[in-house]
Amino acid sequence: MASKELLTFVSGISTTFANNIVAYRYEKGAFKNRKELLKVAKLGKKTYEQAAGFLRIRDGDNPLDNTAVHPESYQVIKQIAKSLKVPLDKITTVGNELKNLDL
């Protein structure tokens, strides 16, 4: 949903990448997940690593894509959700339980 101008404020996203993201979204429709960003022209793994945690994917395949959790930490969050017996899409609602969790 973000404009190319707004995207340039995201870490690692240059004007060229922002234009490519918007063009990809215009051509293919809304992103389904953060990994789909890797399909954007000239957006490589390093840029993805820098930007992914700041970009949100609403109503996508993975509820964590609409959070500040970086993709490299998804497995940890999945294990926490499992330990708390909470569906992954509800993990953001269990703040008090997280305080009591022995990490």
Residue, then its C-alpha position, 0 to 999 in steps of 0.5 A: m500500500a505504501s507509496k514509492e515516496l514513503l518506501t524510500f524511508v525504509s532501511g535499504i530501499s532506494t528510489t529505484f527499489a521503491n519504484n520497482i516495488v510499486a511497479y511489481r505491486y501494480e503488475k502482480g497485485a498485493f504482496k502475499n508475503r514478505k518473501e515475495l519481495l525477493k521477486v522484485a527486480k534488483l531487490g536482493k537478499k541484502t536489501y531484503e534483510q535490511a528492509a523486511g522487518f519494516l515492511r508489513i504485508r496485510d492479510g497475507d499468507n503469514p500473520l507475522d508478515n504484518t508485525a515488526v518481527h523480522p523473518e529471521s526470527y519467525q521460527v522463535i515466535k512460532q515456538i513461543a506461540k506453540s509453548l503458549k498454545v496460542p494460534l500464530d495469528k493471535i501471538t500479538t495479543v498475549g503480551n502478559e503471558l510473554k512476560n512470564l515465559d522462561l525464554 
